[in-house]
Amino acid sequence: MAKIIGYRKPNPTKGFTFQPPAPRCGCGRLAEFEVYEHHEPHCRTCMLEAVDCSVSVLVRRMDGGYDDAS
């Protein structure tokens, strides 16, 4: 699993505000896709590598555009 680290962004009027952590792929890039049944975060390159196999793989975007309970 990828390690998710939050950071604080400086706000000139109030000091620091907390920014939610961005999901990262195992290679360190920002994740764009959820792959496999466990919804593991993957970048585009790693997602295409995971899909290039003989076993079917579940893939979906992480853009938050889905209105479901997962």
N, C-alpha and C positions, 0 to 999 in steps of 0.2 A: 504494500500500500504506500501511497505517496504521503510524505510528511507535509502538513499544512501549517504554515507559520503566519500569524497575524503581524501587522506592523502599525505604527502610529504615524499619521500624516499631520504635519504642523498646520495649525489654523491660526492665521495672524491675529484674529480677534479674541480667541479663547485658549490659545495654547495648543495642546495636542488633542486630536480626536481619534478614536479607534476605528480602523478600517477593517471590514471583515476579510478573513484570509481568502486568497484566490487559490482554487484547486490547481495543483501541479501534477504533471505526468512524472513517471519514474525517472525519465531522462532529465528532468529539471525545467522543461518548458511549460508554459501555461496549458492547462487541459481544455480541450474543446468538446470531447466526446466521453460518454460513459460506455464502457465495453464489458462484456460478459454479464453473468447473472448477478454479480456482486457490485455492478455499477462502478468499476474501477476507472479513475480519471486517466485519460490518454490524450496526447497531442495528435495532430493529424497524421504525422509520419508513423508513430507507434500504432495508431489505430489501423492504418492500412497494412502494416506488418502483421497485426493480429488477425485481420480479416483474410489474409492470403494463406489460407490453410484448407484442408479438406473437410473440417468439422464446421458446422454452421455456428456463427458467432453473433450475439445480440449487440447492436450498436445503436446509440441515440445521442443527439446533441445535448449539451449541457446549458443551453441558452435560457432555460427556464420558461420556455414558451408552451410547455405542456401543462394542462390543467388536470392533473391526476394526483393521487395521494402518495406517490412514491418519492 
